[in-house]
Amino acid sequence: MVENRINYIEQAALLKALSNPVRLQIVHHLLATGCHNVSCMERETGMSQSCISQHLQKLRSAGIVTAARIGNEVYYRVTSEEAARLVALLLKEEVSAYAP
């Protein structure tokens, strides 16, 4: 019988990235509303552009979000299904309710 190996280091890194309330709010906002740029997130969350950008960089490093440049704007979206499932569980929501 082959035992499934759990990578505790990867799982802890995911939890660490989401453990900050600002990053959790950003990820939840992206999941609930779809792909957005920093200006939109600034309006929706009330956080400064520099604050959002710093947290987005940490989320990108953790592999939770990706960025795509369209013209002069950079749009972000959550690409980690694991992070989406975890946020849904934490906030008592259904993953299927999140924007594609």
Backbone bond lengths (Angstrom), bond angles and torsions (degrees), N, CA, C in turn:
res aa  C-N    CA-C-N  psi(-1)  N-CA   C-N-CA  omega(-1)  CA-C   N-CA-C  phi
1 M - - - 1.440 - - 1.531 109.14 -
2 V 1.330 116.36 127.46 1.458 121.59 179.90 1.519 108.55 -90.36
3 E 1.304 114.86 126.67 1.461 120.38 -179.59 1.528 109.57 -87.72
4 N 1.340 116.11 133.99 1.468 119.61 174.71 1.514 108.52 -70.20
5 R 1.315 115.66 130.50 1.458 120.87 179.26 1.523 109.08 -91.14
6 I 1.287 115.98 130.76 1.463 121.26 176.50 1.520 107.26 -99.31
7 N 1.316 115.48 127.93 1.456 119.49 177.57 1.530 107.65 -90.87
8 Y 1.313 114.93 93.82 1.464 120.60 -176.29 1.526 111.50 -66.09
9 I 1.291 117.53 -29.48 1.468 120.64 179.19 1.522 110.18 -66.23
10 E 1.335 117.18 -45.22 1.465 120.85 177.78 1.522 111.88 -64.68
11 Q 1.328 116.26 -42.12 1.464 120.08 -179.72 1.528 110.96 -65.11
12 A 1.330 117.16 -39.92 1.462 121.05 178.15 1.525 110.84 -66.61
13 A 1.328 117.55 -36.77 1.469 120.94 178.48 1.527 110.57 -64.93
14 L 1.333 117.21 -39.37 1.463 121.12 177.05 1.527 110.14 -63.36
15 L 1.325 116.31 -46.89 1.465 119.91 178.58 1.524 111.64 -62.52
16 K 1.315 116.71 -39.76 1.470 120.93 179.20 1.522 110.87 -62.71
17 A 1.327 116.49 -43.26 1.469 120.62 -179.38 1.522 111.02 -63.94
18 L 1.329 117.57 -36.50 1.460 121.54 -178.12 1.528 113.35 -89.45
19 S 1.329 117.27 -6.84 1.464 119.78 -175.40 1.526 113.41 -74.65
20 N 1.317 117.38 -14.66 1.460 120.41 177.32 1.527 108.75 -83.02
21 P 1.338 118.33 130.16 1.474 119.99 -176.48 1.529 113.62 -61.18
22 V 1.311 117.98 -33.31 1.469 120.43 179.23 1.524 109.60 -68.29
23 R 1.329 117.49 -45.50 1.470 120.54 179.55 1.526 110.31 -65.57
24 L 1.320 117.35 -38.95 1.460 120.41 177.74 1.530 109.98 -62.10
25 Q 1.322 117.15 -42.06 1.466 120.69 178.32 1.521 111.02 -64.62
26 I 1.324 117.49 -42.60 1.470 120.91 179.51 1.532 110.01 -62.12
27 V 1.321 117.04 -47.41 1.470 120.55 -179.35 1.524 109.97 -62.83
28 H 1.309 117.28 -44.22 1.460 120.02 179.28 1.522 110.47 -61.86
29 H 1.319 116.82 -44.02 1.471 120.89 178.59 1.531 110.99 -59.69
30 L 1.320 116.78 -45.07 1.471 120.03 179.52 1.526 110.89 -63.92
31 L 1.312 117.10 -40.73 1.467 120.29 179.71 1.527 111.35 -67.03
32 A 1.310 116.21 -41.48 1.462 120.41 -174.85 1.522 112.75 -75.91
33 T 1.330 116.98 -28.75 1.465 119.44 -173.67 1.522 114.22 -117.72
34 G 1.305 118.43 -7.21 1.457 120.60 179.80 1.517 112.38 95.27
35 C 1.291 114.61 -165.09 1.459 122.21 -174.94 1.528 111.23 -73.48
36 H 1.328 116.98 130.46 1.457 120.89 -178.33 1.522 112.06 -140.78
37 N 1.319 114.40 160.31 1.456 120.03 174.66 1.525 109.16 -95.27
38 V 1.326 116.21 172.34 1.457 121.39 -176.14 1.531 111.03 -63.56
39 S 1.328 117.91 -38.04 1.467 120.53 180.00 1.523 111.34 -59.80
40 C 1.310 116.56 -43.23 1.466 121.32 178.81 1.526 110.12 -65.30
41 M 1.324 116.87 -44.20 1.463 120.62 179.32 1.523 110.73 -63.52
42 E 1.325 116.25 -35.20 1.462 121.67 178.29 1.533 110.01 -61.21
43 R 1.323 116.04 -46.67 1.473 120.79 178.57 1.523 111.78 -65.20
44 E 1.319 116.75 -43.38 1.461 121.35 -174.81 1.524 113.36 -72.70
45 T 1.335 117.36 -35.11 1.464 120.21 -174.21 1.522 113.43 -100.59
46 G 1.345 117.82 -19.79 1.458 120.89 -176.84 1.515 113.22 79.63
47 M 1.313 117.37 5.82 1.470 121.44 178.72 1.521 109.93 -89.24
48 S 1.324 116.17 157.93 1.461 120.51 179.57 1.526 110.65 -75.06
49 Q 1.315 114.86 158.65 1.462 121.52 179.33 1.518 110.89 -59.75
50 S 1.320 117.37 -42.77 1.462 120.07 -177.60 1.531 111.07 -67.33
51 C 1.327 116.77 -38.14 1.469 120.90 177.76 1.530 110.25 -62.91
52 I 1.319 116.26 -48.59 1.465 120.94 -179.90 1.521 110.35 -61.55
53 S 1.309 117.17 -45.41 1.470 121.10 -178.67 1.522 111.94 -60.76
54 Q 1.326 116.96 -41.81 1.471 120.40 178.80 1.525 110.94 -62.64
55 H 1.314 116.47 -43.53 1.461 119.61 -179.53 1.525 111.72 -71.02
56 L 1.331 117.09 -36.30 1.470 119.94 176.54 1.525 110.88 -62.30
57 Q 1.330 117.16 -36.99 1.463 120.50 178.09 1.524 110.45 -62.17
58 K 1.323 117.31 -41.74 1.469 120.35 178.11 1.523 110.78 -66.39
59 L 1.324 116.51 -38.89 1.468 120.25 178.39 1.528 110.92 -67.63
60 R 1.323 117.18 -36.13 1.473 120.35 176.13 1.519 110.11 -65.99
61 S 1.325 116.68 -44.02 1.471 120.96 179.78 1.526 111.57 -61.02
62 A 1.326 115.83 -33.49 1.466 120.35 179.60 1.525 112.42 -81.55
63 G 1.339 117.50 -4.67 1.464 121.06 178.98 1.517 113.55 78.33
64 I 1.329 117.27 20.65 1.457 120.99 -178.18 1.520 111.29 -89.92
65 V 1.320 117.29 -38.68 1.462 121.13 178.58 1.523 110.28 -122.80
66 T 1.326 115.00 157.28 1.450 121.66 172.12 1.517 108.03 -125.92
67 A 1.322 114.78 162.56 1.460 120.39 -178.26 1.521 109.06 -125.15
68 A 1.330 115.14 145.81 1.466 121.38 175.54 1.525 108.05 -134.81
69 R 1.307 115.73 129.35 1.462 120.43 179.34 1.526 109.19 -87.80
70 I 1.335 114.84 129.26 1.461 121.97 174.69 1.522 105.70 -128.75
71 G 1.319 115.73 105.72 1.460 120.26 -174.80 1.516 109.72 64.92
72 N 1.321 116.36 -127.13 1.462 120.77 179.64 1.520 113.21 -88.79
73 E 1.302 117.62 -6.32 1.461 122.01 -175.35 1.531 111.47 -101.78
74 V 1.327 114.84 148.93 1.461 121.82 173.57 1.524 106.62 -112.94
75 Y 1.326 116.00 125.55 1.460 122.43 -178.67 1.526 109.21 -108.55
76 Y 1.309 115.49 137.42 1.459 122.34 -176.74 1.517 110.27 -113.23
77 R 1.333 114.73 148.56 1.454 120.02 173.70 1.521 108.91 -150.83
78 V 1.312 114.94 153.94 1.462 121.15 178.89 1.521 107.51 -80.99
79 T 1.325 115.93 125.90 1.461 120.25 179.48 1.526 112.29 -114.66
80 S 1.307 117.19 -5.99 1.462 120.91 179.29 1.525 109.91 -89.22
81 E 1.330 115.56 109.56 1.463 120.32 177.62 1.523 110.53 -64.14
82 E 1.330 115.49 -34.48 1.457 120.51 178.68 1.532 110.75 -62.54
83 A 1.328 116.53 -43.44 1.469 120.91 178.34 1.524 110.33 -65.07
84 A 1.323 117.18 -41.00 1.467 121.10 178.76 1.527 110.85 -61.26
85 R 1.325 117.02 -44.39 1.463 120.74 178.92 1.534 110.99 -63.78
86 L 1.323 116.09 -40.63 1.459 120.56 -179.18 1.531 111.28 -66.73
87 V 1.324 117.61 -43.60 1.467 121.57 178.22 1.530 109.77 -62.93
88 A 1.314 116.69 -44.14 1.469 120.33 178.87 1.525 110.54 -59.93
89 L 1.310 117.05 -43.16 1.461 121.34 179.12 1.525 110.90 -64.15
90 L 1.317 117.27 -45.49 1.471 121.60 -179.96 1.520 112.44 -61.98
91 L 1.329 116.07 -39.44 1.464 120.93 -174.22 1.530 112.94 -98.62
92 K 1.331 115.46 8.43 1.476 121.79 177.82 1.531 111.93 55.78
93 E 1.317 114.24 48.44 1.465 122.40 177.85 1.507 109.66 -122.04
94 E 1.317 115.88 169.88 1.463 121.56 176.07 1.520 109.22 -100.73
95 V 1.304 117.04 133.27 1.464 121.56 178.51 1.525 109.86 -57.91
96 S 1.319 116.58 -35.35 1.471 120.43 -178.23 1.526 112.54 -64.82
97 A 1.326 117.72 -16.98 1.471 121.15 179.56 1.523 112.34 -81.31
98 Y 1.326 117.18 -12.45 1.454 120.79 -177.61 1.527 110.90 -76.39
99 A 1.326 114.64 151.29 1.468 121.10 178.97 1.535 109.20 -63.00
100 P 1.329 116.41 145.64 1.477 118.99 179.54 1.509 112.53 -68.15
